């Protein structure tokens, strides 16, 4: 079984995220979605997410697109990769955090950058700005 892993905040789950999950699923048989912890989101983005990590986790679970949905680690961002051992990691078109050394750190894992899905419409920051 080929395991695929994706990471993200997934605050305000939208069609762009759903397309991201669909694209990722095409790379394997078992999709693991890692939802970022609130504290990590605040550290990286400088603000808290609109929805809590538990709410975001449930939203992704309820979307029914992943085989496993888990919260990210609270310490080493790569620990979950070592624990779950995916064969493929799919990154979003604009995902930069903790991605720079993935290929060097995990040479046995295929790292794939996925295509954007109407980023002029489906980007969480743009959807939040419309509120």
HELIX and SHEET records of a PDB file:
HELIX    1   1 UNK A   15  UNK A   25  1                                  11    
HELIX    2   2 UNK A   38  UNK A   45  1                                   8    
HELIX    3   3 UNK A   53  UNK A   63  1                                  11    
HELIX    4   4 UNK A   79  UNK A   84  1                                   6    
HELIX    5   5 UNK A  102  UNK A  105  1                                   4    
HELIX    6   6 UNK A  124  UNK A  129  1                                   6    
SHEET    1   A 5 UNK A  68  UNK A  71  0                                        
SHEET    2   A 5 UNK A  30  UNK A  35  1                                        
SHEET    3   A 5 UNK A   3  UNK A   8  1                                        
SHEET    4   A 5 UNK A  88  UNK A  91  1                                        
SHEET    5   A 5 UNK A 110  UNK A 113  1                                        
END                                                                             
